[in-house]
Amino acid sequence: MKWDNLRRSDNVEDRRGQRNRIPTGRGYGRRGYGGGGLGSLLNLLLLTRGLPKWVVLLILAFLFFSGGNFLMGPTSNPSNSYPPASQQINQSKEASSEEKEFLAAVLGSTEDFWQEELQKAGIDYRPAKLVLYTDTVQTSGCGFGSAQAGPFYCSGDRSVYIDLSFYRDLQYKYKAPGDFAMAYVLAHEVGHHIQTLVGTMDQYQAAARRASSSQQKALSVRLELQADYYAGAWARYAEEQGLLDAGDLEEAMGAAEAVGDDTLQKETYGRVVPDSFTHGSAKQRQAWFKRGYQYADLQHGDTFNTILPEEK
């Protein structure tokens, strides 16, 4: 992505290096990019249905004594997937400033696009804040957040939270390299902010309170797919501004595939349970990103009442 000459957003708060202890009984931010924590435990219980009780108990015992870290994603040989520890440290020190500049530039571009687009709809655009942090963070409206849960948006304080270690997770853990893969992630989270501004988030939360557990998951999937649509809409704008390099759209599509619920479940547990999806399948996420790129507006992004042929 050609971002060097882009305006940097002023709406970036750098809290990296600040340490927060997560107290018992507090929740993480509501909208996360990936899976983790209690949500992953519920998915695990769904995936173990039908297994002998002693097998389930053995798995839960392992979870308890291992600290539950495997819930965050597929385990792998660090020597094959991640750089050596020393290299990780060097990467973090050398790349963190550039990564901050990159995200500030992408955020500024999303602000320019959405201010223009919402103005067409008669909606006042108020930018989201991007908070960069390390490991854990205290939000102003969603309790504590954790880097293990991935980037997330908190509608309570209208902020996007990202631990920059996710930049390397995309490349090594999720096998989705490229700067535009990370741009897609930020644009997706900004998409949740657009849902807040246009009123969709309030409608979703009201419907979710009245819904059953299965209905809540279905609503969550539709909310996430709409954020993917909005990310695609911004990608079209970025292309029209001459910002995209060859292969950038493929990087975004690769990231959408890598974080599809079915992809993550299959890699982590070896099986897929569609009833437990909260973000959508790889095919769904790619389909709505492509639709956003096609139309680049608000009118064609109704994921709650539209099923695309590519999703079926």
N, C-alpha and C positions, 0 to 999 in steps of 0.2 A: 504494500500500500504506500502511495506517495503522500506522506504526512508531514514531512519536514517543514513545509511552508504554511501549514495550517495554523489557525488561531488556537491558542491554548485556552481552555476554559478556566475561568477563575473559581469555579465551583468545585474545587478539589481540596480536601482536607487530609493531610498526611499524618496519620497516627502510628506509623510504623515504629516499632521498638517499644511502644507502650505495652505493658503487660497487664492483663486482666485475669483475675481468678473467677471462674464461673461458679457462683454459689448454687447450692442444692435447691432444686425446685424452680429454677428459672428456665425459660425456654429460649430457643434460638430464634433468629429472625424468621418471619413467616414465609417469605418467598425465596426459595433457594434454587440455584442453577442445577445442582446435582442431588444425589440422595445422601442419606446419612442419619446417624443417631437413631431416634425412636422409629422414624419412618422406615429405616432399613431393617430394624428388628421386626416390625410388623410384616414387611415383605418376606423376611426369612421364615416367619411362622406360616405365612401363606404357602411358601414354596415347599415346606416340609409336610404339608397335608398328605396323609396317606402313608407316611413312613411309620415304621414301628416306634412305639413310645420310647423304647430304650435308645433308639438312634437320636430322636429329638432331644432327649435328656442329655445325651453325650455331647451333642452340638451346643446346647445351652451351657453345659458345664465348661466346655472349651471357651465359649464366649466370655464367661465370667472370669475364668482364671487368666485369660489372655488380655483382659481389659477391654474387649469388644472392638479392638482396632480393625479387625477384618471386615466389619460392617461398612467401612468407608469405601470399599472397592476391592477389585480382584487382587489377590496377593500374587507377587511375582518375584523373580530373582533380581535383587537390586543391581547386580552386575550386568544383567542383560537389559534391564528397562531404564534404570536411572543412572546418571553419571556417578562416579565415585564421590564419597562425601566431601573430599577436599575440592573436587571440581564444582560440586553444588554450591559450596560456600563462595568460591571465586565468582561463579556465575551470578549469585545473588548480589555480591558487592558491586560487580562491574555493570550488571544489567539493570539494577533497580532504578537508577536515575533515568535511564533511557526508557524503561517501561512506564515510569510515571509520566514522562513527557508524551509518550505515545498515547496513553489512555487519556491524558488531558486534551490532546489534539483530536482524538476520536470523539470524546465527549463534546468538545466544541462544535464539531461537525454535526453531531446529532441535535445539538441545541439550535443550530442554524436551520436545519431541516424542519424540525418540529415546530419551531416558532412560526415559520412560513406556512406550514401545513395546517396548524391549528387556527391560525389567523383566518384561513379560508373558511373554516367552520364556525367562526365567531367565538372561539374559545381562547381565553387568556393563557398564554404559555408562561409557566413558572418553572425554571430549570430545577432538575434534581441535583443533589450534592453527591459527589463521589468521595467516599471515605476509604483510604488505603490503610490497612492495618496488618499486624503480625499476630498470627495464631488465634487470638480471641479478641472480641470487641464488645463494648457496651453501646447499644443503640439507645436512641431517645424514645423509641416507641415500640420496640419488639424484643425487649430483654437483651440477653447476651447472644452474640453470634460467634460461630466457630469457622475457622478456615477449612476444617474437615468437611463441612457441609457445602463448600463451594461458594462462589459469589452469590449474593442475594440482594433483594430490594425490600426495604421496610417502608410500607405505606404510612406508618405512624409518624415517621420523621422525614418522609419523602427523600430517602437517601439510598444510594447503591453502595454496597460494601464489598470490597475485594481485597483478599490477601494476594500479593503479587506472586506468591509461590504457585498459584494456580496457572500462571503463564507456563511454567515448566511442567505442571501436571498435564496440561493439554498435549504437550509434545511427547512426553515419555510415558505417562500413565494411560492417557486416552488415545494416543497415536494420532493426534490431530495437530500437526505442526503448522506454523505460519502465523504472521502477525494478524492476518485478516480473520483467522480463527478466533483470536482473542478479541478482535474488534466486534465480531458477531456476538460474543458473550456479553460484552458491555452494551451493545445495541439491544440485545434481548432484555437485559435488566432495565434499560431505559424504557423499553416497551411497557414494562409494568408501571413505570411512572406515568406514561401516557394513559394507561388504563385508569390510573388514579385521577388524572386531570379531566378525562372525559366522563367519569362517573361509573365506568365499568367495574372498577374494583369494589366500590360500595355495593353495587348490585350483586356481584359475586359473593361477597361476604354475607350479605343478607340471605341470599339463597342457600349458601352453605350451612348457615345456622339452622335452617329448616329441613335440611336434607339428611338422608340416611348416610351411613359410612360409604357405601358403594356410589351413591349419587355425588357425595363430596369429592371422591376421587375423579369421577367423570367430569365434574365442573372444573376441578383443578387442571385436568388435561386440557380442557378447552381454553382456560385462562393462559396456560403456558404456550399453547399453539398460537394464540393471538399475539403474544409477545414475540414469537418467532416471525409472524407475519410482519409486525412492525420493524423487526430487525431487517427483514428483506426489503421493506420499503425504503429504509435508510440506505441500504446497499445500492439500490437503484440511483438514489440521489448522489451517493459517493461516486458512482460510475459516471454520471452526467457531469460531475464536477472535475472529471479527469483524474480521480484519485486512485483508481484501481490498477494494479499490475496484473499481468497475465497470470492466471491461476488463483487469484484472490477469491473468486466466487466458489471455486472448487474447494478451497480451504474452509470456507464457511459451511459448505455442504458436508464436508468431512467431519467438522465439529458437530453439526446437527445429528449426523449419523452416530457418532461416537458416544453422545450423551442421550440417545434414545433409551427409553426404559427397557425395551427388549434387548438392546445391545448390552446394557449394563447388567441386567439380570442373567443373561446367558453367560457372560464372561465371569460373573461372580459366583453364580449358583448352578450353572449348567442347565437351567431350564427357564421358561418364560411363563409368567402368570399375568395375562392382560388385565384381569380384574384388579390388580394391585397397582396399575400404572397411575402416576401422578403428573407426569410431564408429557407423555405421548411417545409413541414408537418412533424409531428412526425415520420410517417412511412418512409418518404424519408430520414430523418436525421439518423434514426436507420439503414436503409438499407445501406447507404453509409459508416457509421462507421463500420458496420460488414464487408463490402467489403474491407475496408482498413485493418481491422484486418486479413482478410483472405489472402490478397496478400502482404501487407506490402512493397509496392514498388511505384514507380512513374508511371509505365506503365499502370496500371489498374484503374487509377483515373480520366479518362476523363469524367467528369460529363456533359460537354457541348454537347457531341455527343453520350452519352449512357443513355438509360432508363432501369433501372433494373426491372425485373418482380415484385419485391416486392413493387415498387413504383406505379404500375398501380392500 
